[in-house]
Structure formats: C-alpha cells, structure tokens
Amino acid sequence: MREKILHKATELFLNLGFKSVTMDDLANEMGISKKTIYSHFENKTKLVAESTSNLFCVISEGIDHIVSQKKNPIEELYEIKKFAMLHLKDEKSSPQYQLQKYYPKLYEELKTKQFNVMQHCVVDNVKRGIALGIYRKDLDVEFVSRIYFAGVTSIKDNRLFPQHLFSMIKLMDHYLEYHLRGITTPEGRKILNTIINSNQN
C-alpha cells in the first residue's frame, strides 16, 4: 500500500502541483481513508519529500543506464531529455516552482542532488565530445557543465517562461539545441541537424 500511495501521490503532484494536491484529494483518488495515508506517511511534507526523492532516484538510474550505453554524446543528451520528459509528464503544473515556493528546504536539497548527478554526467559528455571531435577543443568543461545546469534549472521557472508561451517540451528542445549549437564543431553540427530533422519528421 505504501508504494501505491507514493506512486499515486507523485503522479498527482506532477500533474496538479505540490501545493494544489491535498491529502483529501489523494485519499479520494485512491478510494482509501486519510487515516490509511497517515499510517504510512506522518504528514504531507514527508510524503512530498519521499515522492521527490523517489522520482529523483528513478530518473538518476535511468540517466546512468543511458550513459552506460556510451552513445554518441549529442545523441546521449537527446536520449536523456526524452527519458526525463517521459517521467516528468511535461510538468503541466510547474512542480519545481511550487516546490521552491512551498517546500524551500526540500527544493534546495533536491537541487543539490540534481547538480551533483548532472555535473558528473555533463562533464563526462563534454569530455567525450571533445575527444571525438564533435565538440570544440577550446571549451572550458567546468563552465559548460555548470552553465548547462543553470539553464536547465532556469527554464523551469514559470515567471521567466510562462506556460501560456512555452510548453516544457518546447523549452527543453529549444534549450538543448541552444546548448549544443554553442559547443559543437562543424562535424558535430551535422549530427545535431540530423537528429533535429529526424525529430521533426
């Protein structure tokens, strides 16, 4: 039952937002009593904490699996983006913004964990791209990896990128292309253009 509650709560939080979903909503959605939920989770904050931690682990493991396949670095970033979007359900409610506003401590903890995972992943990606001649040799790897993380985090800010102007899928596509066009060599751009064209067909 605990796993079922966690799974349903995560789904509701992503679709409706951390603040919007109440324990009553969750109980009604599952056809169980609030008492049952509280027997597994002390309060809503604990449920939000476990929900975000669980989702983070699922996405991190998925990213590790993609990276272990040692694909072309450009293709690898598109695979990671596709995998993350699949699990984040297009983030209709801008959950990151709600998490930051209503659960700032949890947000900061999650952001630190995300940075550590992404930093390692992007540094490895950039180094391999340089070695293969598809990323520019003159790149400052630490700078590129950190600016990439800063950008990915910023595009999820609803105040900067309101949903009525940008869907999360469009933002992720635009940002990834923006990032890669800045670091690829002419050889890398050929690969990038092929991927973009195949995604549009």
C-alpha positions in Angstrom: 0.0 0.0 0.0 2.9 2.4 0.8 4.3 2.1 -2.7 0.8 2.6 -4.2 0.3 5.8 -2.2 3.7 7.1 -3.2 3.2 6.3 -6.9 -0.3 8.0 -7.0 0.9 11.0 -5.0 3.9 11.5 -7.3 1.5 11.4 -10.3 -0.9 13.9 -8.8 2.0 16.2 -7.7 3.4 16.3 -11.2 0.1 16.9 -12.9 -1.5 19.3 -10.4 1.3 20.7 -8.3 2.7 20.1 -4.8 0.6 22.8 -3.2 -2.6 22.0 -5.1 -2.9 18.4 -4.1 -4.3 17.8 -0.6 -4.3 14.6 1.5 -8.1 14.5 0.9 -7.6 14.6 -2.9 -5.2 11.7 -2.6 -7.5 9.7 -0.4 -10.4 10.3 -2.7 -8.4 9.5 -5.8 -7.3 6.2 -4.3 -10.6 5.3 -2.7 -8.9 5.0 0.8 -9.2 6.9 4.0 -6.8 9.7 5.1 -6.0 7.6 8.1 -4.5 4.9 5.8 -2.3 7.5 4.2 -1.2 8.9 7.6 -0.3 5.4 8.8 2.4 5.3 6.1 3.3 9.0 5.9 3.4 11.2 9.0 2.3 14.3 7.2 2.2 15.9 3.7 5.7 17.2 3.9 7.1 13.7 4.5 5.0 12.5 1.5 6.4 15.3 -0.7 9.9 14.5 0.4 9.7 10.8 -0.3 7.9 11.5 -3.6 10.6 13.9 -4.9 13.4 11.6 -3.6 11.8 8.6 -5.3 11.4 10.3 -8.6 14.9 11.7 -8.4 16.3 8.1 -7.9 14.2 6.7 -10.8 15.4 9.5 -13.2 19.1 9.2 -12.0 19.1 5.4 -12.5 17.6 5.9 -16.0 20.3 8.5 -16.9 23.0 6.2 -15.6 21.7 3.4 -17.8 21.7 5.7 -20.9 25.2 7.0 -20.1 26.5 3.4 -19.7 25.5 2.7 -23.3 28.3 5.1 -24.4 26.3 6.5 -27.3 27.4 9.5 -29.4 27.4 12.4 -26.8 24.9 14.5 -28.8 22.5 11.6 -29.2 23.0 10.8 -25.5 21.8 14.2 -24.4 18.7 13.8 -26.6 18.0 10.4 -25.1 18.4 11.8 -21.5 16.0 14.6 -22.4 13.4 12.2 -23.8 13.7 9.9 -20.8 13.3 12.8 -18.3 10.3 14.2 -20.1 8.6 10.8 -20.1 8.9 10.7 -16.3 8.0 14.4 -15.7 4.8 14.2 -17.7 5.5 17.6 -19.3 5.3 19.2 -15.8 1.9 20.8 -16.5 1.7 22.4 -13.1 5.3 23.7 -12.9 6.1 21.5 -9.9 9.6 22.8 -9.4 8.3 26.3 -8.9 5.7 25.1 -6.4 8.3 23.0 -4.6 10.6 26.0 -4.4 7.8 28.3 -3.1 6.1 26.0 -0.6 8.8 23.5 0.4 12.1 25.5 0.0 14.2 23.2 2.2 13.2 20.2 0.1 13.8 22.2 -3.1 17.3 23.1 -2.0 18.2 19.5 -1.1 16.8 18.2 -4.4 18.7 20.9 -6.4 22.0 19.9 -4.7 21.4 16.3 -5.6 20.4 17.2 -9.2 23.5 19.3 -9.6 25.8 16.5 -8.4 24.3 14.0 -10.8 24.1 16.4 -13.8 27.6 17.8 -13.2 29.2 14.4 -13.4 27.1 13.4 -16.4 27.7 16.6 -18.4 31.4 16.8 -17.7 31.8 13.2 -19.0 29.6 14.1 -22.0 31.6 17.2 -22.9 35.0 15.4 -22.5 33.9 12.6 -24.8 32.5 15.0 -27.3 35.8 16.9 -27.4 37.8 13.6 -27.8 35.5 12.6 -30.7 36.0 16.0 -32.4 32.3 16.8 -32.3 32.6 19.4 -29.5 35.0 22.3 -29.7 38.5 21.8 -28.3 38.7 25.2 -26.6 35.7 24.6 -24.2 36.1 25.2 -20.5 34.5 21.9 -19.4 33.6 23.1 -15.9 32.0 26.3 -17.2 30.0 24.4 -19.9 28.7 21.8 -17.4 27.6 24.5 -14.8 26.0 26.9 -17.3 24.1 23.9 -18.7 22.7 23.1 -15.2 21.9 26.7 -14.6 20.0 26.9 -17.9 18.0 23.7 -17.3 17.0 24.9 -13.9 16.1 28.4 -15.2 13.8 27.3 -18.0 11.6 25.6 -15.3 10.9 28.9 -13.7 7.3 29.8 -14.5 8.0 33.5 -14.0 10.7 33.6 -16.7 9.0 31.1 -19.1 5.2 31.2 -18.5 3.3 28.2 -19.6 1.0 30.1 -21.9 4.0 31.0 -24.0 6.1 27.8 -23.8 5.3 24.2 -23.2 8.0 22.3 -21.2 8.7 20.0 -24.2 9.3 23.1 -26.5 11.6 24.7 -23.8 13.7 21.5 -23.4 14.0 21.2 -27.2 15.0 24.8 -27.7 17.4 24.8 -24.8 19.2 21.6 -25.8 19.6 22.9 -29.3 20.8 26.2 -28.0 23.4 24.5 -25.8 24.7 22.1 -28.5 25.0 24.8 -31.2 27.3 26.7 -28.9 29.7 23.8 -28.3 29.7 21.7 -31.4 32.2 21.6 -34.3 31.1 21.6 -37.9 31.2 17.8 -37.7 29.1 17.9 -34.5 26.5 20.2 -36.2 26.0 17.7 -38.9 25.0 15.1 -36.3 22.8 17.7 -34.5 21.0 18.7 -37.6 20.3 15.1 -38.5 18.8 14.4 -35.0 16.7 17.6 -35.2 15.4 16.8 -38.7 14.5 13.3 -37.7 12.6 14.5 -34.6 10.6 16.9 -36.8 9.6 14.2 -39.3 
